[in-house]
Amino acid sequence: MKKIGRHVRGHFVAYLALFFALGGTSIAAVNALPRNSVGSPQIKNGAIQKVDISNRTISSLRGLRGPRGLQGATGATGATGATGATGATGAQGPKGDTGATGPSASFVSQQTSDFTIPEPGGGLGTPIVSVTLSPGTYLVHVTGSVTRAGLASGQGATHSFQIRRDGTFLTDAKIQVTTVQGSTGAAVADFAMTRLMNVVGSQTITVVGFDTTAAGTSSTVQNVAMTATLVGSGTGAL
């Protein structure tokens, strides 16, 4: 160590000169640019990044938010315009086809009195109820009851009721009723018949009653009613 100390003291001046020689380049580089001599021309475009700028500098670059503008006033609603004149009436359309005749009021004929039905061979029968109808298709419904007196126990009698149109009997508008006596006295039976009929022109529809057996005395009918309802049209009508 004594030798090293003697060596350094002996060459101190030389070492000092070497130190300044090596450090002089750095000093010269630091002092090469004058103060405030670097400007925009010396800086390459895009060379300075956000990380090169302090947060304080960035904050100072932001201006204050300006006041919000006032909202414009809503315009007043305009006055309602005058009502326009009524347009001219359009031409009347053509008349449509006539529709089918719908159901209408019923024609009713009713008899509540007793009507005697003659014995076989005693005539053409007894007209009981009748009604005159205008042209059309009708649903004809007939109801009533028949009484046969003078029958022995277990004896029966048959009665026929048929619709006649202007004097012509309708073969498909006929019903037969049989009264059977359980003991001596009178026997009663109800009957009903419904037919669909075509009427051409003005025609009279009549219900006629017949006795077809001669047992006992003459028969009578009561509470016979005929209803004819206009239905417009129908297939299979008589």
C-alpha positions as CSV (number, residue, x, y, z in Angstrom):
1,M,0.0,0.0,0.0
2,K,3.0,2.3,0.7
3,K,4.2,1.7,-2.8
4,I,0.8,2.5,-4.3
5,G,0.6,5.7,-2.2
6,R,4.0,6.8,-3.3
7,H,3.1,6.1,-6.9
8,V,-0.1,8.1,-6.9
9,R,1.6,11.1,-5.2
10,G,4.4,10.9,-7.7
11,H,2.0,10.9,-10.7
12,F,-0.8,13.0,-9.3
13,V,-0.5,15.7,-11.9
14,A,-0.6,13.1,-14.7
15,Y,-3.7,11.5,-13.3
16,L,-5.4,14.8,-13.0
17,A,-4.7,15.7,-16.6
18,L,-6.0,12.4,-17.7
19,F,-9.3,12.9,-15.7
20,F,-9.9,16.3,-17.4
21,A,-9.1,14.9,-20.8
22,L,-11.6,12.1,-20.5
23,G,-14.4,14.2,-18.9
24,G,-14.0,17.2,-21.1
25,T,-15.9,15.5,-24.0
26,S,-19.1,15.2,-21.8
27,I,-18.8,18.7,-20.5
28,A,-18.3,20.0,-24.0
29,A,-21.4,18.0,-25.2
30,V,-23.5,19.4,-22.4
31,N,-22.4,23.0,-23.1
32,A,-22.4,22.6,-26.9
33,L,-26.1,23.9,-27.3
34,P,-26.9,27.4,-26.1
35,R,-29.8,28.0,-23.8
36,N,-33.3,28.2,-25.5
37,S,-31.7,27.3,-28.8
38,V,-33.9,24.2,-29.7
39,G,-37.1,25.0,-31.5
40,S,-39.7,23.3,-33.7
41,P,-37.4,23.1,-36.8
42,Q,-34.9,21.0,-34.8
43,I,-37.6,18.5,-33.6
44,K,-38.6,15.7,-35.9
45,N,-42.4,15.4,-36.5
46,G,-43.9,12.8,-34.2
47,A,-40.8,12.5,-32.2
48,I,-42.3,13.8,-28.9
49,Q,-44.8,11.3,-27.4
50,K,-47.2,11.8,-24.6
51,V,-44.9,10.0,-22.2
52,D,-42.3,12.7,-22.9
53,I,-44.7,15.4,-21.5
54,S,-45.5,15.8,-17.9
55,N,-49.0,15.4,-16.6
56,R,-49.0,19.0,-15.4
57,T,-48.3,20.2,-19.0
58,I,-51.0,18.0,-20.4
59,S,-53.6,19.3,-17.8
60,S,-52.6,22.9,-18.7
61,L,-53.5,22.2,-22.4
62,R,-57.2,21.5,-21.6
63,G,-59.4,24.5,-21.7
64,L,-62.5,25.0,-19.5
65,R,-65.9,23.6,-20.7
66,G,-67.9,26.4,-22.2
67,P,-71.5,27.2,-21.0
68,R,-74.4,25.2,-22.5
69,G,-76.4,26.9,-25.1
70,L,-79.9,27.9,-24.5
71,Q,-82.7,25.7,-25.9
72,G,-84.8,27.3,-28.6
73,A,-88.3,28.2,-27.6
74,T,-91.2,26.0,-29.0
75,G,-93.1,27.7,-31.7
76,A,-96.8,28.4,-31.1
77,T,-99.4,26.0,-32.7
78,G,-100.9,27.4,-35.8
79,A,-104.6,28.1,-36.1
80,T,-106.8,25.3,-37.4
81,G,-107.6,25.7,-41.1
82,A,-111.1,26.2,-42.3
83,T,-113.2,23.1,-43.2
84,G,-113.1,22.2,-46.8
85,A,-116.2,22.2,-48.9
86,T,-118.3,19.0,-49.1
87,G,-117.6,17.0,-52.2
88,A,-120.2,16.3,-54.7
89,T,-122.4,13.2,-54.2
90,G,-121.2,10.2,-56.2
91,A,-123.4,8.5,-58.8
92,Q,-125.8,5.9,-57.4
93,G,-124.6,2.3,-57.9
94,P,-126.6,-0.3,-59.8
95,K,-129.4,-2.0,-58.0
96,G,-128.5,-5.4,-56.5
97,D,-130.1,-8.7,-57.3
98,T,-133.3,-9.5,-55.4
99,G,-132.5,-11.9,-52.5
100,A,-134.4,-15.0,-51.8
101,T,-137.6,-14.7,-49.9
102,G,-137.0,-15.2,-46.2
103,P,-139.4,-16.6,-43.6
104,S,-142.5,-14.5,-43.1
105,A,-145.6,-14.5,-40.9
106,S,-147.5,-17.7,-40.6
107,F,-151.1,-18.3,-41.8
108,V,-153.1,-20.1,-39.1
109,S,-156.5,-21.8,-39.3
110,Q,-157.9,-23.5,-36.2
111,Q,-161.2,-25.2,-35.3
112,T,-162.1,-26.3,-31.8
113,S,-165.7,-27.5,-32.3
114,D,-166.5,-31.1,-33.0
115,F,-166.7,-32.2,-36.6
116,T,-168.4,-35.4,-37.4
117,I,-166.6,-37.7,-39.9
118,P,-169.1,-39.7,-41.9
119,E,-169.0,-43.5,-42.1
120,P,-167.3,-45.1,-45.1
121,G,-169.4,-44.5,-48.2
122,G,-171.1,-41.5,-46.6
123,G,-169.4,-38.9,-48.7
124,L,-166.0,-37.5,-49.7
125,G,-165.1,-36.7,-46.2
126,T,-165.4,-33.7,-43.9
127,P,-163.4,-30.5,-44.6
128,I,-162.2,-29.5,-41.2
129,V,-159.8,-26.5,-41.6
130,S,-158.7,-24.5,-44.6
131,V,-156.5,-21.4,-45.4
132,T,-156.0,-19.5,-48.7
133,L,-152.3,-18.9,-49.6
134,S,-150.4,-16.7,-52.0
135,P,-147.6,-18.1,-54.3
136,G,-144.6,-19.5,-52.5
137,T,-143.2,-22.5,-50.6
138,Y,-144.9,-23.2,-47.3
139,L,-144.3,-25.5,-44.3
140,V,-147.7,-26.8,-43.5
141,H,-148.3,-28.3,-40.0
142,V,-151.6,-30.0,-38.9
143,T,-152.5,-31.2,-35.4
144,G,-155.7,-32.4,-33.7
145,S,-157.4,-35.3,-32.0
146,V,-160.1,-37.8,-33.0
147,T,-162.7,-39.6,-30.9
148,R,-164.5,-42.9,-31.8
149,A,-167.5,-43.9,-29.8
150,G,-169.5,-47.1,-29.5
151,L,-166.5,-49.4,-29.7
152,A,-166.4,-52.7,-27.8
153,S,-163.5,-53.6,-25.5
154,G,-160.4,-54.2,-27.7
155,Q,-162.1,-53.0,-30.8
156,G,-160.2,-50.5,-33.0
157,A,-161.1,-48.0,-35.7
158,T,-158.9,-46.3,-38.3
159,H,-159.3,-42.7,-39.5
160,S,-157.5,-40.8,-42.3
161,F,-156.6,-37.1,-42.6
162,Q,-155.5,-35.8,-45.9
163,I,-154.5,-32.3,-47.4
164,R,-156.4,-31.1,-50.4
165,R,-155.1,-28.2,-52.6
166,D,-157.8,-26.5,-54.6
167,G,-159.9,-29.6,-54.7
168,T,-157.0,-32.0,-55.5
169,F,-155.9,-34.4,-52.8
170,L,-152.2,-34.8,-52.3
171,T,-151.4,-38.5,-52.0
172,D,-148.1,-37.7,-50.1
173,A,-149.9,-35.5,-47.6
174,K,-152.0,-38.1,-45.7
175,I,-151.9,-39.7,-42.2
176,Q,-153.9,-42.5,-40.7
177,V,-154.9,-42.7,-37.0
178,T,-156.1,-45.8,-35.2
179,T,-158.2,-45.6,-32.0
180,V,-158.2,-48.8,-29.9
181,Q,-160.8,-49.1,-27.1
182,G,-159.6,-50.7,-23.9
183,S,-163.1,-51.1,-22.6
184,T,-166.5,-50.1,-23.6
185,G,-167.1,-46.3,-24.3
186,A,-165.0,-43.9,-26.5
187,A,-161.4,-44.0,-27.6
188,V,-159.3,-40.9,-28.3
189,A,-156.1,-40.5,-30.4
190,D,-154.0,-37.5,-31.3
191,F,-152.5,-36.9,-34.7
192,A,-149.9,-34.6,-36.4
193,M,-148.7,-34.1,-39.9
194,T,-146.1,-31.7,-41.5
195,R,-145.5,-31.2,-45.2
196,L,-143.5,-28.8,-47.4
197,M,-145.8,-27.5,-50.2
198,N,-145.5,-25.3,-53.3
199,V,-148.4,-22.9,-53.9
200,V,-148.8,-21.6,-57.4
201,G,-151.1,-18.6,-57.7
202,S,-153.7,-18.2,-55.0
203,Q,-154.7,-21.7,-53.7
204,T,-156.8,-23.0,-50.8
205,I,-155.3,-25.6,-48.6
206,T,-157.8,-27.8,-46.7
207,V,-157.5,-30.7,-44.3
208,V,-160.2,-33.4,-44.8
209,G,-161.1,-36.3,-42.4
210,F,-162.3,-39.8,-43.3
211,D,-163.5,-42.9,-41.5
212,T,-162.0,-46.1,-43.0
213,T,-163.8,-48.6,-40.7
214,A,-167.5,-49.0,-39.9
215,A,-167.1,-50.3,-36.4
216,G,-168.9,-48.3,-33.8
217,T,-170.6,-45.0,-34.3
218,S,-169.4,-41.9,-36.3
219,S,-166.1,-40.3,-35.2
220,T,-165.5,-36.7,-34.3
221,V,-162.4,-34.5,-34.4
222,Q,-161.5,-31.7,-32.0
223,N,-158.9,-28.9,-31.7
224,V,-157.7,-29.2,-35.2
225,A,-155.1,-26.5,-36.2
226,M,-153.3,-25.9,-39.5
227,T,-150.3,-23.6,-39.7
228,A,-148.7,-22.6,-43.1
229,T,-145.4,-20.7,-42.8
230,L,-143.7,-19.2,-45.9
231,V,-140.1,-20.4,-46.1
232,G,-139.1,-18.9,-49.5
233,S,-138.1,-22.0,-51.4
234,G,-137.4,-25.7,-50.7
235,T,-136.5,-28.8,-52.6
236,G,-138.8,-31.8,-52.4
237,A,-142.0,-29.7,-51.8
238,L,-145.4,-31.1,-52.8
